[in-house]
Amino acid sequence: MSISELMFLVFLLNLPFGYMRSKAVPFSARWLLAIHIPIPFIIAFRIFCGFGWKAVPLLVLDAAAGQLAGGKFRRN
């Protein structure tokens, strides 16, 4: 799997969690879970695909983009 495919997978993984997070009260348990549940999956995908620590900044930015895009779906 290439880095672009992994980034797309991370983006897609975060869409439903961003949708869930958008209507949650900030810093509530639901809000924190929506942000943190995808993290172990992202780590597992990165390790399974053989990418080192240099891929982490790209994946963090992509996860944030997925969260924001999921929130936009909820508002529209």
TORVO-655620 format. One record per atom (N, C-alpha, C): residue number from 1; residue in three letters; atom name; y, z negated, x. Coordinates in nm, 2 decimals, m for minus. Atoms other than C-alpha are relative to their C-alpha. Layout:
BEGIN
@seq=NUM | type=ALA | atom=CA | Y=Y | Z=Z | X=X
...
***
This chain:
BEGIN
@seq=1 | type=MET | atom=N | Y=m0.12 | Z=0.00 | X=0.08
@seq=1 | type=MET | atom=CA | Y=0.00 | Z=0.00 | X=0.00
@seq=1 | type=MET | atom=C | Y=0.12 | Z=0.00 | X=0.09
@seq=2 | type=SER | atom=N | Y=m0.12 | Z=m0.01 | X=m0.08
@seq=2 | type=SER | atom=CA | Y=0.34 | Z=0.09 | X=0.13
@seq=2 | type=SER | atom=C | Y=0.10 | Z=m0.11 | X=m0.04
@seq=3 | type=ILE | atom=N | Y=m0.10 | Z=0.10 | X=0.04
@seq=3 | type=ILE | atom=CA | Y=0.64 | Z=m0.14 | X=0.13
@seq=3 | type=ILE | atom=C | Y=0.08 | Z=0.03 | X=m0.12
@seq=4 | type=SER | atom=N | Y=m0.07 | Z=m0.04 | X=0.12
@seq=4 | type=SER | atom=CA | Y=0.81 | Z=0.06 | X=m0.14
@seq=4 | type=SER | atom=C | Y=m0.09 | Z=m0.03 | X=m0.13
@seq=5 | type=GLU | atom=N | Y=0.09 | Z=0.03 | X=0.12
@seq=5 | type=GLU | atom=CA | Y=0.50 | Z=0.02 | X=m0.37
@seq=5 | type=GLU | atom=C | Y=0.00 | Z=m0.15 | X=m0.02
@seq=6 | type=LEU | atom=N | Y=0.00 | Z=0.14 | X=0.01
@seq=6 | type=LEU | atom=CA | Y=0.49 | Z=m0.35 | X=m0.29
@seq=6 | type=LEU | atom=C | Y=0.13 | Z=m0.05 | X=m0.07
@seq=7 | type=MET | atom=N | Y=m0.13 | Z=0.04 | X=0.06
@seq=7 | type=MET | atom=CA | Y=0.86 | Z=m0.38 | X=m0.38
@seq=7 | type=MET | atom=C | Y=0.01 | Z=0.03 | X=m0.15
@seq=8 | type=PHE | atom=N | Y=0.00 | Z=m0.04 | X=0.14
@seq=8 | type=PHE | atom=CA | Y=0.81 | Z=m0.20 | X=m0.71
@seq=8 | type=PHE | atom=C | Y=m0.09 | Z=m0.10 | X=m0.07
@seq=9 | type=LEU | atom=N | Y=0.09 | Z=0.09 | X=0.06
@seq=9 | type=LEU | atom=CA | Y=0.52 | Z=m0.43 | X=m0.79
@seq=9 | type=LEU | atom=C | Y=0.07 | Z=m0.14 | X=m0.02
@seq=10 | type=VAL | atom=N | Y=m0.08 | Z=0.13 | X=0.01
@seq=10 | type=VAL | atom=CA | Y=0.74 | Z=m0.74 | X=m0.72
@seq=10 | type=VAL | atom=C | Y=0.10 | Z=0.01 | X=m0.10
@seq=11 | type=PHE | atom=N | Y=m0.10 | Z=m0.02 | X=0.10
@seq=11 | type=PHE | atom=CA | Y=1.01 | Z=m0.60 | X=m0.93
@seq=11 | type=PHE | atom=C | Y=m0.06 | Z=m0.01 | X=m0.14
@seq=12 | type=LEU | atom=N | Y=0.07 | Z=0.00 | X=0.13
@seq=12 | type=LEU | atom=CA | Y=0.77 | Z=m0.54 | X=m1.22
@seq=12 | type=LEU | atom=C | Y=m0.05 | Z=m0.14 | X=m0.04
@seq=13 | type=LEU | atom=N | Y=0.05 | Z=0.13 | X=0.02
@seq=13 | type=LEU | atom=CA | Y=0.62 | Z=m0.88 | X=m1.18
@seq=13 | type=LEU | atom=C | Y=0.11 | Z=m0.10 | X=m0.05
@seq=14 | type=ASN | atom=N | Y=m0.11 | Z=0.09 | X=0.04
@seq=14 | type=ASN | atom=CA | Y=0.96 | Z=m1.05 | X=m1.22
@seq=14 | type=ASN | atom=C | Y=0.07 | Z=0.04 | X=m0.13
@seq=15 | type=LEU | atom=N | Y=m0.07 | Z=m0.03 | X=0.13
@seq=15 | type=LEU | atom=CA | Y=1.08 | Z=m0.86 | X=m1.53
@seq=15 | type=LEU | atom=C | Y=m0.03 | Z=m0.09 | X=m0.11
@seq=16 | type=PRO | atom=N | Y=0.02 | Z=0.10 | X=0.12
@seq=16 | type=PRO | atom=CA | Y=0.91 | Z=m1.08 | X=m1.79
@seq=16 | type=PRO | atom=C | Y=0.05 | Z=m0.14 | X=0.03
@seq=17 | type=PHE | atom=N | Y=m0.05 | Z=0.13 | X=m0.04
@seq=17 | type=PHE | atom=CA | Y=1.00 | Z=m1.39 | X=m1.60
@seq=17 | type=PHE | atom=C | Y=0.16 | Z=m0.01 | X=m0.01
@seq=18 | type=GLY | atom=N | Y=m0.15 | Z=m0.01 | X=0.02
@seq=18 | type=GLY | atom=CA | Y=1.37 | Z=m1.28 | X=m1.60
@seq=18 | type=GLY | atom=C | Y=0.03 | Z=0.00 | X=m0.14
@seq=19 | type=TYR | atom=N | Y=m0.02 | Z=m0.01 | X=0.15
@seq=19 | type=TYR | atom=CA | Y=1.34 | Z=m1.21 | X=m1.97
@seq=19 | type=TYR | atom=C | Y=m0.01 | Z=m0.14 | X=m0.05
@seq=20 | type=MET | atom=N | Y=0.02 | Z=0.14 | X=0.04
@seq=20 | type=MET | atom=CA | Y=1.21 | Z=m1.57 | X=m2.02
@seq=20 | type=MET | atom=C | Y=0.11 | Z=m0.09 | X=0.05
@seq=21 | type=ARG | atom=N | Y=m0.10 | Z=0.08 | X=m0.06
@seq=21 | type=ARG | atom=CA | Y=1.47 | Z=m1.72 | X=m1.79
@seq=21 | type=ARG | atom=C | Y=0.14 | Z=0.01 | X=m0.06
@seq=22 | type=SER | atom=N | Y=m0.14 | Z=m0.03 | X=0.04
@seq=22 | type=SER | atom=CA | Y=1.77 | Z=m1.56 | X=m1.95
@seq=22 | type=SER | atom=C | Y=0.04 | Z=m0.09 | X=m0.12
@seq=23 | type=LYS | atom=N | Y=m0.04 | Z=0.09 | X=0.12
@seq=23 | type=LYS | atom=CA | Y=1.76 | Z=m1.78 | X=m2.27
@seq=23 | type=LYS | atom=C | Y=m0.03 | Z=m0.14 | X=0.02
@seq=24 | type=ALA | atom=N | Y=0.03 | Z=0.14 | X=m0.03
@seq=24 | type=ALA | atom=CA | Y=1.65 | Z=m2.10 | X=m2.10
@seq=24 | type=ALA | atom=C | Y=0.12 | Z=m0.07 | X=0.05
@seq=25 | type=VAL | atom=N | Y=m0.12 | Z=0.08 | X=m0.05
@seq=25 | type=VAL | atom=CA | Y=1.89 | Z=m2.38 | X=m2.03
@seq=25 | type=VAL | atom=C | Y=m0.01 | Z=m0.01 | X=0.15
@seq=26 | type=PRO | atom=N | Y=0.00 | Z=0.01 | X=m0.14
@seq=26 | type=PRO | atom=CA | Y=1.99 | Z=m2.37 | X=m1.67
@seq=26 | type=PRO | atom=C | Y=m0.05 | Z=m0.13 | X=0.06
@seq=27 | type=PHE | atom=N | Y=0.06 | Z=0.12 | X=m0.06
@seq=27 | type=PHE | atom=CA | Y=1.79 | Z=m2.61 | X=m1.45
@seq=27 | type=PHE | atom=C | Y=m0.09 | Z=m0.08 | X=m0.08
@seq=28 | type=SER | atom=N | Y=0.10 | Z=0.07 | X=0.08
@seq=28 | type=SER | atom=CA | Y=1.55 | Z=m2.70 | X=m1.73
@seq=28 | type=SER | atom=C | Y=m0.14 | Z=0.04 | X=0.06
@seq=29 | type=ALA | atom=N | Y=0.13 | Z=m0.03 | X=m0.05
@seq=29 | type=ALA | atom=CA | Y=1.18 | Z=m2.70 | X=m1.67
@seq=29 | type=ALA | atom=C | Y=m0.04 | Z=0.14 | X=m0.02
@seq=30 | type=ARG | atom=N | Y=0.03 | Z=m0.14 | X=0.03
@seq=30 | type=ARG | atom=CA | Y=1.14 | Z=m2.36 | X=m1.84
@seq=30 | type=ARG | atom=C | Y=0.07 | Z=0.09 | X=0.09
@seq=31 | type=TRP | atom=N | Y=m0.08 | Z=m0.09 | X=m0.09
@seq=31 | type=TRP | atom=CA | Y=1.41 | Z=m2.21 | X=m1.63
@seq=31 | type=TRP | atom=C | Y=m0.06 | Z=0.00 | X=0.14
@seq=32 | type=LEU | atom=N | Y=0.06 | Z=0.02 | X=m0.14
@seq=32 | type=LEU | atom=CA | Y=1.26 | Z=m2.35 | X=m1.30
@seq=32 | type=LEU | atom=C | Y=m0.13 | Z=0.07 | X=0.00
@seq=33 | type=LEU | atom=N | Y=0.14 | Z=m0.06 | X=0.00
@seq=33 | type=LEU | atom=CA | Y=0.91 | Z=m2.23 | X=m1.40
@seq=33 | type=LEU | atom=C | Y=0.02 | Z=0.16 | X=0.00
@seq=34 | type=ALA | atom=N | Y=m0.02 | Z=m0.14 | X=0.01
@seq=34 | type=ALA | atom=CA | Y=1.04 | Z=m1.88 | X=m1.48
@seq=34 | type=ALA | atom=C | Y=0.04 | Z=0.06 | X=0.14
@seq=35 | type=ILE | atom=N | Y=m0.04 | Z=m0.04 | X=m0.13
@seq=35 | type=ILE | atom=CA | Y=1.19 | Z=m1.86 | X=m1.13
@seq=35 | type=ILE | atom=C | Y=m0.12 | Z=m0.01 | X=0.10
@seq=36 | type=HIS | atom=N | Y=0.10 | Z=0.04 | X=m0.10
@seq=36 | type=HIS | atom=CA | Y=0.90 | Z=m2.02 | X=m0.94
@seq=36 | type=HIS | atom=C | Y=m0.14 | Z=0.05 | X=m0.02
@seq=37 | type=ILE | atom=N | Y=0.14 | Z=m0.04 | X=0.03
@seq=37 | type=ILE | atom=CA | Y=0.58 | Z=m1.90 | X=m1.11
@seq=37 | type=ILE | atom=C | Y=m0.03 | Z=0.13 | X=0.08
@seq=38 | type=PRO | atom=N | Y=0.04 | Z=m0.13 | X=m0.07
@seq=38 | type=PRO | atom=CA | Y=0.59 | Z=m1.54 | X=m0.95
@seq=38 | type=PRO | atom=C | Y=m0.01 | Z=m0.02 | X=0.15
@seq=39 | type=ILE | atom=N | Y=0.00 | Z=0.02 | X=m0.14
@seq=39 | type=ILE | atom=CA | Y=0.64 | Z=m1.68 | X=m0.60
@seq=39 | type=ILE | atom=C | Y=m0.14 | Z=0.00 | X=0.07
@seq=40 | type=PRO | atom=N | Y=0.13 | Z=0.00 | X=m0.06
@seq=40 | type=PRO | atom=CA | Y=0.27 | Z=m1.75 | X=m0.52
@seq=40 | type=PRO | atom=C | Y=m0.07 | Z=0.14 | X=m0.01
@seq=41 | type=PHE | atom=N | Y=0.05 | Z=m0.14 | X=0.02
@seq=41 | type=PHE | atom=CA | Y=0.18 | Z=m1.40 | X=m0.65
@seq=41 | type=PHE | atom=C | Y=0.06 | Z=0.09 | X=0.10
@seq=42 | type=ILE | atom=N | Y=m0.07 | Z=m0.08 | X=m0.10
@seq=42 | type=ILE | atom=CA | Y=0.44 | Z=m1.24 | X=m0.43
@seq=42 | type=ILE | atom=C | Y=m0.05 | Z=m0.02 | X=0.14
@seq=43 | type=ILE | atom=N | Y=0.06 | Z=0.04 | X=m0.13
@seq=43 | type=ILE | atom=CA | Y=0.31 | Z=m1.43 | X=m0.13
@seq=43 | type=ILE | atom=C | Y=m0.14 | Z=0.06 | X=0.02
@seq=44 | type=ALA | atom=N | Y=0.14 | Z=m0.06 | X=m0.01
@seq=44 | type=ALA | atom=CA | Y=m0.05 | Z=m1.32 | X=m0.20
@seq=44 | type=ALA | atom=C | Y=0.01 | Z=0.15 | X=0.01
@seq=45 | type=PHE | atom=N | Y=m0.01 | Z=m0.14 | X=m0.01
@seq=45 | type=PHE | atom=CA | Y=0.05 | Z=m0.96 | X=m0.25
@seq=45 | type=PHE | atom=C | Y=0.04 | Z=0.04 | X=0.14
@seq=46 | type=ARG | atom=N | Y=m0.05 | Z=m0.03 | X=m0.14
@seq=46 | type=ARG | atom=CA | Y=0.24 | Z=m0.96 | X=0.08
@seq=46 | type=ARG | atom=C | Y=m0.11 | Z=m0.02 | X=0.10
@seq=47 | type=ILE | atom=N | Y=0.11 | Z=0.02 | X=m0.10
@seq=47 | type=ILE | atom=CA | Y=m0.05 | Z=m1.11 | X=0.27
@seq=47 | type=ILE | atom=C | Y=m0.11 | Z=0.10 | X=m0.02
@seq=48 | type=PHE | atom=N | Y=0.11 | Z=m0.10 | X=0.03
@seq=48 | type=PHE | atom=CA | Y=m0.31 | Z=m0.89 | X=0.10
@seq=48 | type=PHE | atom=C | Y=0.04 | Z=0.14 | X=0.05
@seq=49 | type=CYS | atom=N | Y=m0.05 | Z=m0.13 | X=m0.05
@seq=49 | type=CYS | atom=CA | Y=m0.10 | Z=m0.58 | X=0.19
@seq=49 | type=CYS | atom=C | Y=0.02 | Z=0.01 | X=0.15
@seq=50 | type=GLY | atom=N | Y=m0.01 | Z=0.00 | X=m0.14
@seq=50 | type=GLY | atom=CA | Y=m0.07 | Z=m0.69 | X=0.55
@seq=50 | type=GLY | atom=C | Y=0.14 | Z=0.00 | X=0.06
@seq=51 | type=PHE | atom=N | Y=m0.13 | Z=0.01 | X=m0.04
@seq=51 | type=PHE | atom=CA | Y=0.30 | Z=m0.73 | X=0.57
@seq=51 | type=PHE | atom=C | Y=0.03 | Z=m0.13 | X=0.06
@seq=52 | type=GLY | atom=N | Y=m0.04 | Z=0.12 | X=m0.06
@seq=52 | type=GLY | atom=CA | Y=0.45 | Z=m0.99 | X=0.80
@seq=52 | type=GLY | atom=C | Y=0.12 | Z=m0.06 | X=m0.06
@seq=53 | type=TRP | atom=N | Y=m0.12 | Z=0.07 | X=0.05
@seq=53 | type=TRP | atom=CA | Y=0.75 | Z=m1.21 | X=0.76
@seq=53 | type=TRP | atom=C | Y=0.12 | Z=0.09 | X=m0.01
@seq=54 | type=LYS | atom=N | Y=m0.12 | Z=m0.09 | X=0.00
@seq=54 | type=LYS | atom=CA | Y=0.99 | Z=m0.92 | X=0.82
@seq=54 | type=LYS | atom=C | Y=0.02 | Z=0.06 | X=m0.14
@seq=55 | type=ALA | atom=N | Y=m0.01 | Z=m0.06 | X=0.13
@seq=55 | type=ALA | atom=CA | Y=0.92 | Z=m0.80 | X=0.46
@seq=55 | type=ALA | atom=C | Y=0.06 | Z=m0.10 | X=m0.10
@seq=56 | type=VAL | atom=N | Y=m0.04 | Z=0.10 | X=0.10
@seq=56 | type=VAL | atom=CA | Y=1.02 | Z=m1.13 | X=0.30
@seq=56 | type=VAL | atom=C | Y=0.15 | Z=0.02 | X=m0.05
@seq=57 | type=PRO | atom=N | Y=m0.13 | Z=m0.02 | X=0.06
@seq=57 | type=PRO | atom=CA | Y=1.40 | Z=m1.06 | X=0.27
@seq=57 | type=PRO | atom=C | Y=0.01 | Z=0.12 | X=m0.10
@seq=58 | type=LEU | atom=N | Y=0.00 | Z=m0.11 | X=0.09
@seq=58 | type=LEU | atom=CA | Y=1.33 | Z=m0.73 | X=0.10
@seq=58 | type=LEU | atom=C | Y=m0.07 | Z=m0.04 | X=m0.13
@seq=59 | type=LEU | atom=N | Y=0.07 | Z=0.05 | X=0.12
@seq=59 | type=LEU | atom=CA | Y=1.09 | Z=m0.90 | X=m0.14
@seq=59 | type=LEU | atom=C | Y=0.08 | Z=m0.10 | X=m0.08
@seq=60 | type=VAL | atom=N | Y=m0.09 | Z=0.10 | X=0.07
@seq=60 | type=VAL | atom=CA | Y=1.33 | Z=m1.18 | X=m0.22
@seq=60 | type=VAL | atom=C | Y=0.11 | Z=0.07 | X=m0.08
@seq=61 | type=LEU | atom=N | Y=m0.10 | Z=m0.08 | X=0.07
@seq=61 | type=LEU | atom=CA | Y=1.60 | Z=m0.93 | X=m0.30
@seq=61 | type=LEU | atom=C | Y=m0.05 | Z=0.07 | X=m0.12
@seq=62 | type=ASP | atom=N | Y=0.07 | Z=m0.07 | X=0.11
@seq=62 | type=ASP | atom=CA | Y=1.36 | Z=m0.73 | X=m0.51
@seq=62 | type=ASP | atom=C | Y=m0.04 | Z=m0.09 | X=m0.12
@seq=63 | type=ALA | atom=N | Y=0.04 | Z=0.10 | X=0.11
@seq=63 | type=ALA | atom=CA | Y=1.24 | Z=m1.04 | X=m0.70
@seq=63 | type=ALA | atom=C | Y=0.13 | Z=m0.04 | X=m0.08
@seq=64 | type=ALA | atom=N | Y=m0.12 | Z=0.03 | X=0.07
@seq=64 | type=ALA | atom=CA | Y=1.60 | Z=m1.13 | X=m0.78
@seq=64 | type=ALA | atom=C | Y=0.05 | Z=0.11 | X=m0.09
@seq=65 | type=ALA | atom=N | Y=m0.04 | Z=m0.11 | X=0.08
@seq=65 | type=ALA | atom=CA | Y=1.67 | Z=m0.78 | X=m0.90
@seq=65 | type=ALA | atom=C | Y=m0.09 | Z=0.01 | X=m0.13
@seq=66 | type=GLY | atom=N | Y=0.09 | Z=0.00 | X=0.12
@seq=66 | type=GLY | atom=CA | Y=1.36 | Z=m0.80 | X=m1.13
@seq=66 | type=GLY | atom=C | Y=0.04 | Z=m0.11 | X=m0.10
@seq=67 | type=GLN | atom=N | Y=m0.05 | Z=0.11 | X=0.08
@seq=67 | type=GLN | atom=CA | Y=1.49 | Z=m1.14 | X=m1.26
@seq=67 | type=GLN | atom=C | Y=0.12 | Z=0.04 | X=m0.08
@seq=68 | type=LEU | atom=N | Y=m0.12 | Z=m0.05 | X=0.06
@seq=68 | type=LEU | atom=CA | Y=1.83 | Z=m0.99 | X=m1.33
@seq=68 | type=LEU | atom=C | Y=m0.02 | Z=0.11 | X=m0.11
@seq=69 | type=ALA | atom=N | Y=0.02 | Z=m0.11 | X=0.09
@seq=69 | type=ALA | atom=CA | Y=1.70 | Z=m0.68 | X=m1.49
@seq=69 | type=ALA | atom=C | Y=m0.08 | Z=m0.05 | X=m0.13
@seq=70 | type=GLY | atom=N | Y=0.07 | Z=0.06 | X=0.12
@seq=70 | type=GLY | atom=CA | Y=1.46 | Z=m0.88 | X=m1.72
@seq=70 | type=GLY | atom=C | Y=0.10 | Z=m0.08 | X=m0.09
@seq=71 | type=GLY | atom=N | Y=m0.10 | Z=0.07 | X=0.08
@seq=71 | type=GLY | atom=CA | Y=1.76 | Z=m1.09 | X=m1.83
@seq=71 | type=GLY | atom=C | Y=0.09 | Z=0.10 | X=m0.07
@seq=72 | type=LYS | atom=N | Y=m0.08 | Z=m0.11 | X=0.07
@seq=72 | type=LYS | atom=CA | Y=1.95 | Z=m0.77 | X=m1.91
@seq=72 | type=LYS | atom=C | Y=m0.07 | Z=0.05 | X=m0.12
@seq=73 | type=PHE | atom=N | Y=0.08 | Z=m0.04 | X=0.12
@seq=73 | type=PHE | atom=CA | Y=1.67 | Z=m0.66 | X=m2.14
@seq=73 | type=PHE | atom=C | Y=0.01 | Z=m0.09 | X=m0.12
@seq=74 | type=ARG | atom=N | Y=0.00 | Z=0.10 | X=0.10
@seq=74 | type=ARG | atom=CA | Y=1.69 | Z=m0.98 | X=m2.33
@seq=74 | type=ARG | atom=C | Y=0.14 | Z=0.00 | X=m0.07
@seq=75 | type=ARG | atom=N | Y=m0.14 | Z=0.00 | X=0.05
@seq=75 | type=ARG | atom=CA | Y=2.07 | Z=m0.95 | X=m2.38
@seq=75 | type=ARG | atom=C | Y=0.03 | Z=0.12 | X=m0.08
@seq=76 | type=ASN | atom=N | Y=m0.02 | Z=m0.13 | X=0.07
@seq=76 | type=ASN | atom=CA | Y=2.05 | Z=m0.59 | X=m2.51
@seq=76 | type=ASN | atom=C | Y=m0.08 | Z=0.01 | X=m0.12
***
